[in-house]
Amino acid sequence: MARFTLIVIFAAMATGMFVIKNKVIALENDLDRINARIKDDQKALHVLKAEWSYLNDPARIRALSERHARMKPLRGEQIISFSAIPFKSVKSGLNENIIRVSFAAPTRE
């Protein structure tokens, strides 16, 4: 009876070790797959950072703005303070207390 019990315990341990070994191998394969994806993502991130640096280059943006939008850099005399903006008040009906910043005529409703 004792031998039979020892044989059953040994068989159960061998089966358990086999199952655990297979689970560990599967988990290691998953880990390798995840690490490979991380490396691929890091490579893609490096490429995106390089592309972002190229696209945000001030000289490139200046050239594009001059070519496509006919924009020129600001001159010093074009920059004024907020207090230098000429405000005009609108005096028409309900809008008497509104101060308009733009020079467009007020719309009539």
C-alpha positions in Angstrom: 0.0 0.0 0.0 2.8 2.4 0.8 4.5 1.7 -2.5 1.3 2.4 -4.4 0.9 5.7 -2.5 4.5 6.7 -3.3 4.0 5.8 -7.0 0.8 7.9 -7.1 2.6 10.8 -5.4 5.5 10.5 -7.8 3.2 10.4 -10.8 1.3 13.4 -9.6 4.5 15.4 -9.0 5.9 14.4 -12.4 2.6 15.5 -14.1 2.6 18.8 -12.1 6.2 19.5 -13.1 5.4 18.8 -16.7 2.4 21.2 -16.6 4.4 23.9 -14.8 7.3 23.6 -17.3 4.9 24.0 -20.3 3.3 27.1 -18.7 6.7 28.6 -18.0 7.7 28.0 -21.7 4.5 29.6 -22.9 5.0 32.6 -20.6 8.6 33.0 -21.8 7.4 33.0 -25.4 4.8 35.6 -24.6 7.5 37.7 -22.9 9.8 37.4 -25.9 6.9 38.5 -28.2 6.1 41.5 -25.9 9.8 42.5 -25.8 10.0 42.3 -29.6 6.9 44.6 -29.9 8.4 47.0 -27.4 11.6 47.2 -29.5 9.5 47.8 -32.6 7.6 50.5 -30.9 10.8 52.2 -29.6 12.2 52.2 -33.2 8.9 53.7 -34.5 9.1 56.3 -31.7 12.6 57.3 -32.7 11.5 57.7 -36.3 8.5 59.8 -35.2 10.7 62.0 -33.0 13.1 62.6 -35.9 10.2 63.4 -38.2 8.7 65.8 -35.6 12.1 67.5 -35.3 12.3 67.9 -39.1 8.7 69.1 -39.4 9.1 71.7 -36.6 12.3 73.2 -37.9 11.9 77.0 -37.8 13.7 77.5 -41.1 11.5 74.9 -42.9 8.3 76.5 -41.5 9.5 80.0 -42.5 10.2 78.8 -46.1 6.8 77.0 -46.3 5.0 80.1 -44.9 6.7 82.3 -47.5 6.0 80.0 -50.3 2.4 79.0 -49.7 0.9 81.7 -47.6 3.1 84.6 -48.7 3.8 85.3 -45.1 6.8 87.4 -44.0 8.5 87.7 -40.6 7.1 90.5 -38.4 8.9 93.8 -38.3 9.6 95.5 -34.9 7.2 98.4 -35.7 4.3 95.9 -36.3 4.3 94.8 -32.7 2.3 97.1 -30.3 1.1 96.8 -26.8 -2.5 96.0 -25.8 -3.0 99.6 -24.5 -2.2 101.0 -28.0 -5.2 99.3 -29.6 -7.9 101.9 -30.5 -11.1 100.8 -28.9 -14.5 102.2 -30.0 -17.7 101.8 -28.2 -20.9 100.7 -29.9 -23.9 102.9 -29.1 -26.8 101.1 -30.7 -29.7 99.9 -28.5 -28.9 97.1 -26.1 -25.2 97.1 -26.9 -24.3 100.4 -25.3 -21.9 98.9 -22.8 -20.0 96.8 -25.2 -16.5 97.8 -26.4 -15.6 96.6 -29.8 -11.9 95.7 -30.6 -12.4 95.3 -34.3 -12.8 98.0 -36.9 -15.7 96.3 -38.6 -19.0 98.0 -38.5 -21.5 96.5 -36.1 -24.0 94.1 -37.5 -27.6 95.1 -37.5 -30.1 92.5 -36.4 
